Amino acid sequence: MRRLPLSLGVLLATTMVAAAQSPASAEGTVALPKPSAQAKFNPRYAAQAGALLPPEPPTAVVFLEGAPLPAGDQPATNTVAMLQKGMQFGPGLLVVRKGTRVEFPNGDDFYHNVFSYSKAKKFDLGRFLKDEKPPAVTFDQPGVVKLYCEIHEHMRGTVVVLDTSYFVKTDTNGVYRLAGLPAGQFKLKAWIDEKTVREQTVDLKPDATARVNFPAP
């Protein structure tokens, strides 16, 4: 039987072991802030009476920092939507990979004008109606982008742009599960708002789930 060169044999053995191991995962809960109060209806919106929806319940973004990305990984090229409906952004918190294109369709029967002054992305989409082609923005830098509407001053939205594929948004109870992670010791972070980012060191094992909770301080 022909023997493989030592270096090739070690490489094959390492590859077979890695293939036999399942990726790591992390799950747990994040303590979320209290829901925001319903916005007061501005008299200037009298013609839009009955259109105001309540704000979405709080959620958080959990992501792994410092982990190596898969071989051949590339920034995102997909398109997602952030709707304006009932004079609210939906979803109110959107987390995307760097390079993602976000469309802003108008679901209301009146004008919206989405803009941001955030360092990670500054833009002003101008006024647009429901039947117009949704304007779009490509988020090409990581960071937090705060969104507003020039017409409805109570409207608030947030886009969290990450330079990693290892992230997930919690549900409204703060529960999350992040799968497909590499093994190793990294920082697991929970982004709650611009002033609140909690973190813990996590030691991820192949084919195992780490339980990591982010309680309130």
Disulfide bonds with the S-S distance in Angstrom:
none
